[in-house]
Amino acid sequence: MKSQQTGPQIGFLGGGNMARALIGGLIARGASAAEFSVGEPSAQARQQLAQEFNVAVSADNHAAIAGCALVILAVKPQEAGKVLGALAPALQSTRPLLLSIAAGIRIASLNRWIGPGVPVVRSMPNRPALLGAGVTAVYAAPEVTAAQRELAAEVLRAAGQVVWVSHESDLDVVTALSGSGPAYFFLLAELMMQAAIAEGLEPQAARQLAVGTLHGAGALASASDGDLARLRQEVTSKGGTTEAALGAFAAADLNSIVARAVHAATQRSRDLAAQFGD
């Protein structure tokens, strides 16, 4: 992130959890706190950001993004139009790269608020990014240069893996898969814990085993070649306990249940995006 430019190079609009995760991750990777500035309306949040990261903070968004080559939109989606509309003249003047991590807001909406000619990248991070263990899907508008794409990816890699998608509409599916996905795994682990307790296992042991299994399975999958079907088969012995459990899942038509759940989340993402007028 280092350059010969003096003063902040990356301006954040919003200083919430995801902004904090990116700032903390980038500083941990060697970036200087002087490279960042944050526009944040909450005095308490500004104080916490300044104390924790020693970054420049301001209640004035214009001051926060002045001279920045990269502006990161990290406000709540319902606040994005108002925030960007007020900054449109400044963004038109300097034309930084705008990286949106605001869920569900399409590039057409962003362009309507800021005007044409400002390069835009959209991303969909997920909650594990708060621990640097996230996976973020990214889409770049056609006018974004290769250097700008790499800048966006470099910033987002501070919170975990980065996956580029070919079409903006893919981000609705991403929202259903990885954005909402942690909740699906939490639910499965919760149900496994409850079932084990019903079978007689002590609650504390059941919780520790369920959470540990969730963590270990993810680590094993990440360390492998990504063939999830093969990993499942390796755990499944003929006539064994795993085969019995998977048979129960199949009898309950788990495949269709998961497909319906992902479709419902995808459709909801599309519906929410449509609320912004595109």
Residue pairs with C-beta under 8 A, 6 or more apart in sequence:
1 9
1 10
1 26
1 30
1 31
1 32
1 35
1 154
1 155
2 30
2 31
2 32
2 35
3 9
5 67
5 69
7 34
7 67
8 34
8 35
8 36
8 37
8 56
8 64
8 67
8 68
9 35
9 36
9 68
9 69
9 70
10 35
10 36
10 37
10 68
10 69
10 70
10 71
10 72
10 155
11 36
11 37
11 38
11 39
11 64
11 65
11 66
11 68
11 70
11 71
11 72
11 96
12 19
12 22
12 23
12 36
12 37
12 38
12 39
12 40
12 64
12 71
12 72
12 74
13 39
13 61
13 64
13 65
13 71
13 72
13 73
13 74
13 75
13 83
13 84
13 87
14 38
14 39
14 40
14 73
14 74
14 75
14 76
14 79
14 83
15 38
15 39
15 40
15 42
15 45
15 46
15 49
15 57
15 74
16 45
16 74
16 75
17 130
18 74
18 101
18 125
18 129
18 130
18 159
19 38
19 72
19 74
20 49
20 52
20 53
21 129
21 130
21 131
21 132
21 134
21 158
21 159
22 72
22 155
22 156
22 158
22 159
23 36
23 38
23 49
23 53
23 55
24 52
24 53
24 158
25 132
25 158
25 159
26 35
26 36
26 155
26 158
27 33
27 53
28 132
28 158
29 158
33 53
33 54
33 55
34 56
36 53
36 55
36 56
37 55
37 56
37 57
37 58
37 63
37 64
37 65
37 68
38 46
38 49
38 55
38 56
38 57
38 58
38 64
39 57
39 58
39 59
39 60
39 61
39 63
39 64
39 65
40 46
40 49
40 57
40 58
40 59
40 64
41 59
43 59
46 57
46 58
46 59
49 55
49 57
50 57
56 64
57 64
58 64
61 83
61 86
61 87
62 87
62 90
65 71
65 87
65 90
65 91
65 96
66 90
67 94
68 94
68 96
69 96
69 97
69 151
70 96
70 97
70 99
70 151
70 152
70 155
71 91
71 96
71 97
71 98
71 99
72 99
72 100
72 101
72 155
73 80
73 83
73 84
73 98
73 99
73 100
73 101
73 102
73 110
74 101
74 102
75 83
75 102
76 102
77 102
77 103
77 104
77 105
77 272
77 276
80 100
80 102
80 105
80 109
80 110
80 113
81 109
81 113
81 276
84 91
84 110
84 113
84 114
85 113
85 114
87 114
88 113
88 114
88 115
91 98
91 114
91 115
91 118
92 114
92 115
92 117
92 118
95 117
95 118
95 119
96 118
97 119
97 120
97 121
97 144
97 148
97 151
97 152
98 110
98 114
98 118
98 119
98 120
98 121
99 120
99 121
99 123
99 152
99 155
99 156
100 110
100 120
100 121
100 122
100 123
101 123
101 124
101 125
103 124
103 175
103 179
103 272
104 175
104 269
104 272
104 273
104 276
105 122
105 273
105 276
106 122
106 168
106 273
106 276
106 278
107 120
107 122
107 139
107 141
107 168
108 278
109 273
109 276
109 277
109 278
110 120
110 122
111 118
111 120
112 277
112 278
119 140
119 141
119 143
119 144
119 145
119 148
120 140
120 141
120 144
121 138
121 139
121 140
121 141
121 144
121 148
121 149
121 152
122 138
122 139
122 140
122 168
122 171
123 136
123 137
123 138
123 139
123 152
123 156
124 136
124 137
124 138
124 171
124 174
124 175
124 178
124 179
125 134
125 135
125 136
125 156
125 159
125 160
125 179
126 134
126 135
126 136
126 178
126 179
126 181
126 182
127 134
127 182
128 134
128 135
128 160
128 182
129 135
129 136
129 159
129 160
130 159
132 158
132 159
132 160
133 160
134 159
134 160
134 161
135 160
135 161
135 162
135 163
135 178
136 156
136 159
136 160
136 161
136 162
136 163
137 163
137 164
137 165
137 170
137 171
137 174
137 178
138 152
138 153
138 156
138 162
138 163
138 164
138 165
139 164
139 165
139 166
139 167
139 168
139 170
139 171
140 148
140 149
140 152
140 164
144 152
149 164
153 162
153 164
156 162
165 171
165 174
171 269
172 266
172 269
172 270
172 273
173 262
173 266
175 265
175 266
175 269
176 262
176 263
176 264
176 265
176 266
176 268
176 269
177 262
179 269
180 265
184 258
184 261
185 214
185 218
186 214
188 214
189 210
189 211
189 213
189 214
190 210
192 210
192 213
193 203
193 206
193 207
193 209
193 210
194 206
196 206
196 209
196 210
197 203
197 206
201 209
220 231
221 228
221 231
224 230
224 231
232 246
235 242
236 242
236 243
236 246
237 243
